[in-house]
Amino acid sequence: MINKIGKFLGMRTSTKSEVIVYHDETRGLRGTNSKGHVFLFVPYKLTIKQETPLFGIKEKRIFPRQLLYDKVAEVRSKYDAFYRFHFKKISGKKWTKYNVAEKEIIEVSIDALRYKNSKIFELPLGCKLAIIFYHKPRDLSLYRGSRKEKVLRYDETLMRILLKGAVHFVYDKDSTVEILKIISDGDPHHRKLSNDRILQRLIEDNLLGRGSLREYVTISQNAEIIQQTSQHKNYKERSEEYINANMLQLSDMLLGGVICSCYRGANFCNVSPPIDHKVEDKKTIIAYSIKEMLDKRKRGRNFIYSSHYKSFSLSKACIDNGMWKFESIMTKEVAINPATLQISLFELNSN
């Protein structure tokens, strides 16, 4: 009804997201020779502008990262779950209160990805998710230096490609974005991730007109890449690093849940078992809301009416004949192989 009234009044809604991007990666997908990177875009500040011929312009500002952290803290307190959330470490056959907390944490994260009709938050937080997979062994022929340096430069290229491709897809002229910084999980390798090769390269290319960013995407001139552990207990509670560590854990849980949903042949269940009840596969119960979100692509063109439309991007990359090539599930209907539940990937224009 509200949407109909808005259309009747000629209301136009637009948003500006000032985001912190949280990065994590998987060491490998069990049963495959692939690895993956994830970016979770969490607005530090979200400005919502509504404009109507009758009432002019109204603006409202919310702080989604703080609201999301507060909800995570609430779940932790509710279930006494003060450990580090890590999807890979979910194990055992007995369903516990901690598994309930993990399931709720993912449900909170999925709701945070909605751009409308939020079920948990008072207003949609407008978070975004982008994941890219690539095959092992990697083709390192485009890079120079030691093997360690080649591997790291490969990952830096992939991160830059994912960042640019994702923001062009999940944002638009009515949903603009400014990237404030990237927080990456873990300590540096033989050196830190290169700010120049990832963020500054995009800024310079934009200034020089080489593969420029679209008009609705900006990167702060002060943007930087910060590497820190996702172990929140290493930091003072509610400090900047503590909140960032919690957001990194959400990135890990979402990445693990997407892998579980796309690459495992399993039956998913939305009903939480009784505490201490024996279960066959905890991960498929915990990741149900992720599988449900991804399956919305089965609606075909009607997916545009979903509250998760343009909220996530899943893609695949490889080097073929000395050139980067990309595929994505985001441009056409998802095709699911019943035997593996693996999502087929389709061509993505990364420009």
N, C-alpha and C positions, 0 to 999 in steps of 0.2 A: 504493500500500500504506500509506504514512504517513497519508494522508487517511482511509483506512478504519479504521486503528488509532485515529486521533484521534476519529472518530465513535463507535467502539466504547467508548472511554473516556469519552465525553461531553465531549470537549474543545471549548471555545469560544475562538476566537481573535479578538482585537480589536486595532486599531491607533490610535495618535494621531500625526498628522503635524503638525509645526511647520514650515510651509513658507515659502520665499521664492518669490515669483511673478515670473517673468521675462516681460517684455512686448516685443513687436516688432510692426511693421505693414508691410504691403506698399504700395508706391506705386500699384500697379494691376496687374490681371491681364491679361496680353496676350490680345487677341482678345475681351475682355469689357469692360464698363463697371462693373467692381466693384473694391472694395478689401477688405482684411481686417486684422484684429487677431488676435494670438496671445498666449495666456498659457500658460507652461510652469510647472507647480507642482512645485518640487523641495524635498523635505523637508530642512531643515537638520538636524533630529533626528527619528527615527522610533522610537516606543516600541511594541514588540510584546508584547502580554499574552496568555498562554495560561492558561486556567483549567479545571481538571478536578476532579471530586468526590474522586478518589483522591489527587492530588498537590497540590491547592490552586492558588495563583496563581504563575506564573513570568513575569518580565519580562526583556526584552532590549532594549537600546538600540543603534541604529546611526546613522551619520551619512551619509545618502545623497548629499548634495551633495559631500562630500569624496570619497566612493567613486567618484562619477560623474566628478568632476574628475580623479582619479588615473587612471581608465581613459582619459579623453581625452588626458591627458599621455602616457600609454603609447603610444597610437596616433600622436600627433605625433612622438614619439621614434623609433618603429619605422620611419616613412616619411619622417623629416626634414621633416615638414609643420608648420612653425612660423608659417605665414601665417594670416590671418583666414579662417575658413570662411564662405562666403557663397554660397548656392545659386544666386542669379541670375548670379554670375560664372563658373559652371561652363560652359565652352565648348570649342570645338575638336573635331577628329575623331580625334586620337590619344589612346589610352588610356594614362595615366601612373600612376606610383606614387602621385601625389597624388590621383588619382581613386579609387584603392583605399582610401586613407586616408579620403576623403569618404564612401565607401560604408560603411566600418567605423564611422565616427562616427555615421552614421544608424542602423546596426544596434545600436550601443551604446545610443543614445537610445531606440530601440524596446524594447530589453530593459529599460531603466530604467522604462518605462511598465507593465511587467507587475506584477500584484499577487500572482502565484504562479508557480511553475515557471520561475524565472529561469534562463537558459542561460549568461549571462556572469558575473553577480554571485553571490556565495555565498548571499545572501538577496535577495528582491525589494526594490527600492528604493521602489516605490509612488509614482513620479512620475505626474503627470496632464497632459493636454494639452487646451486649449480654444481653438477658433478660431471667429471670427464674420466673415461677409462682409456687405457692404452695397453698394448700387448708387450709382453716380455718375450725374448730379449729386445731391448730398445735398439733402434738403428741410430748409432752415434756418429755417423759419417759426416754430418753437417758441422761438427764441433771439433775444436782443437784443444790441446792440453792433455793432462793425465786422464786416466779413465774416470777418476773421481770428479774431476772438473767437467768432463764431457757429460756425465750423468746429471750433475747439478745444473748445467746449462740447459740440458734437455728439459728438466723439470721447470726451470725458470721460463723457458719458451712456452711450455704447456700452460703454466699459470697465467702468463700474459694473454695467451690465446683464449683461455677459459674466461678470464676476467672481461676481456673485450667482447667476446661472443655472447656471454651471458647478459651483460648489461644492455646490449643492443636488443636482446630478445625479451627480457623480462620487464624492461622499462619502456616508456614511450613518451610522446609529447605531453600527455596528460598526467604522467607519472615520472617526473624527472628525478635524477639521482646525482648526488655528489659523494665521491669516495673520499673518506677522511683518512683511513689507514687500513692496513692489513695486519691482523694478529695471526701468527702461524704457530701451530702446536709443535713444541719440541725445541731442543737445542740445535745450534747450527751444525752443519756437517764439517768439512775441512775449512769452510768459511761460511759466513752468513749468506742468506738469500740476498741477491743483488737488487737493491732498490732501483738502481739505474736500469737494469735489464727488464724489470717488470713494470713499475709505475712510471719512472721518469721517461722510459722509452715511449710509452703511450702518450705522455704529455708532449714530448718533443715531436713525435710523429704528427700529433694534432696541430702543433704550432707551425710545422713545416709543410702541412698539407699532404703528408704521406699516410694514407689509410686513416684518415681523421675520424675521431669519435663523433658520433651523431650529436645533434644539437641538444638533446635532452640528457647528455652524460657529461659530467665534469669530474676532474680529479683535483683535489686540493693541492695547491702548490707546496704545502707542508706535509703532504702525504708521505708516510714511511711504512716500512715493514718491520714489525716487532716480533721477535721469536721468544716465546715463553712456554713453560710447561702448563699443561691443563690440570695439574694437581693443585686444586684450590687451597688445600691445607698448607701449602708453602707460603701463603700470603695472609695478610691481616684481613679478617672478615669485613666484607663490604667495601674493601679497597678497590681501586681500578683494576689491579691485577687479579684480584679475587673474582670480580664480576667477569672479567675476560676469560678466566679459567673455566668458569661455569658455562660460558657461551661456547668455548672450544669443546666441552663435553657434549653439548647439544649437537655440534657439528659431527662429532664421532658417532653419536647415536643415530643420527639421520643417515650418515653414510653407511653404517652397518645395516640399518634397516632397509635401505634401498638395495644393497647387495643381496640381502636375504630375500627380498621381494622379487628381484629380477633373475637371480642366478640359482635359486634352489627349488627343486621339485618337492613341494610340501603343501600340506593342507593348512590354511590360515583360519584362525578362530578368534572371534571378537569377545568371547565370554571369558572373563577371568575365573579360573578355577578357585575352589575354596582353599584357604591357607593350609599348607602341609599336604595338599592333594598331589598325587603323583601325576606328572605330565610327560608326554613323549618329546615335545620340542617347545621349550620356553620362548625361543626367539621368534617363532612364527606367531605366537600369541602377543608378544610385546610389540612386534612390528606391524600388527594388523592395520593400524590407521595409516601407515605409510603405503602399504599395499592398496588400501582403499583409495587413497589419493591418486596413486599412479593409475589405477584402473579407471579413473574418471575419463582418461583419454579414449576409452572404448565408446564414449558417447559421440565420437566423430565431431561433426561441426557444432553440435550442441554443447561441446566442451567450453565454448566461449561464454556460456552462461554460468559456468561453475565458479565458485568462490576461490578456486585454486587456479583459475586460468592465468597463464603467464606468471605463475608463482614458482615454477621449477623448470630446470633444463637439464636433461641427461644426454650426454654425447660421448662419442668415441673418436679417438685420434690415432693416426699412424703416419709414418714417413714411407712414401712409396715413390721409387725412382727419384730420390733426392728432393721430394716435395712433400709438405704437410698436406694430409687429406683428412677430412672430418665427416662424421656421420652423426645424426641425431634422431631422437624419437619425437622431436617437438613439432615437426612440420607436417606430419601425416598421422593417420590413425595408427595406434599401437597394434602390432600383431603379436600375439602371445602363442608360443609353442606349448601346447598342453603338457608335453612330456617334461619340459624343463622350466616353464614359466619365465623363460628368458625373453626380455623385450627386444624385438627387432629394432635396428637403428636405421635411420634414413638421413639423407643428405641435408646438411646444414650450411647455409651461407654465413660464414664467420665474419664477413666484412661489417 
